[in-house]
Amino acid sequence: MTINNKYHLGDKVYFINTENKAMCDEVKAIYIYVYKDYTSIVYSLKESLETVKEEDAFLTESDLKDYVFKDLIDFV
């Protein structure tokens, strides 16, 4: 089994925090959960002390904005 994660220790990622605010923080730990039917990767962050699933983390502020406004853009 090979597990490929998008981000590595020290990478900065953009995400929506638990207060629904856009944030940027550094990855301090990576947790990989292997289940019978799927694998989940979760990043622990340095300053915010939050965790974020890989599918909810973005490399750039622009990528996060595109994700947030995607449905709005498709609607217009």
C-alpha positions as CSV (number, residue, x, y, z in Angstrom):
1,M,0.0,0.0,0.0
2,T,1.3,3.4,-0.9
3,I,-0.1,6.6,0.8
4,N,0.6,9.9,-0.9
5,N,-0.2,13.1,1.0
6,K,-0.4,16.5,-0.6
7,Y,1.4,18.5,2.1
8,H,4.5,17.9,4.3
9,L,5.8,19.1,7.7
10,G,6.5,22.8,7.5
11,D,4.2,23.5,4.5
12,K,1.8,26.4,4.9
13,V,-1.8,25.5,4.1
14,Y,-4.9,27.6,3.8
15,F,-8.2,26.4,5.4
16,I,-11.5,27.5,7.0
17,N,-11.2,27.2,10.8
18,T,-13.9,26.2,13.2
19,E,-15.1,29.8,13.4
20,N,-15.6,29.8,9.7
21,K,-12.7,32.2,9.1
22,A,-10.1,31.7,6.3
23,M,-6.7,31.0,7.9
24,C,-3.1,30.1,6.9
25,D,-1.0,27.9,9.2
26,E,2.0,25.6,9.1
27,V,1.7,21.8,9.2
28,K,3.3,20.5,12.4
29,A,2.1,16.8,12.3
30,I,0.4,14.5,9.8
31,Y,-2.0,11.8,10.9
32,I,-2.9,8.9,8.5
33,Y,-5.9,6.8,9.3
34,V,-6.3,3.6,7.4
35,Y,-9.8,2.0,7.3
36,K,-11.1,-1.0,5.5
37,D,-12.6,1.0,2.7
38,Y,-10.6,4.3,2.6
39,T,-7.7,6.3,4.0
40,S,-8.0,9.7,5.7
41,I,-5.1,12.2,6.1
42,V,-5.4,14.9,8.7
43,Y,-2.9,17.7,9.3
44,S,-2.3,19.2,12.8
45,L,-1.4,22.9,12.6
46,K,1.2,24.9,14.5
47,E,-0.3,28.2,15.5
48,S,-4.0,27.6,15.4
49,L,-3.9,24.3,17.2
50,E,-6.5,22.9,14.9
51,T,-6.6,19.9,12.6
52,V,-7.7,20.0,9.0
53,K,-8.6,17.1,6.6
54,E,-6.5,17.0,3.5
55,E,-9.5,17.6,1.3
56,D,-10.2,20.9,3.3
57,A,-6.6,22.2,3.0
58,F,-5.3,24.3,0.1
59,L,-1.9,25.3,-1.1
60,T,-2.7,28.9,-1.9
61,E,-5.1,31.6,-0.9
62,S,-6.4,31.6,-4.4
63,D,-7.2,27.9,-4.3
64,L,-9.2,28.4,-1.1
65,K,-11.1,31.3,-2.7
66,D,-11.8,29.2,-5.8
67,Y,-13.2,26.5,-3.5
68,V,-15.3,28.8,-1.4
69,F,-16.8,30.7,-4.4
70,K,-17.1,27.8,-6.8
71,D,-20.8,27.3,-6.4
72,L,-21.4,31.1,-6.6
73,I,-19.4,31.3,-9.9
74,D,-21.3,28.3,-11.3
75,F,-24.6,29.9,-10.3
76,V,-23.9,33.2,-12.1
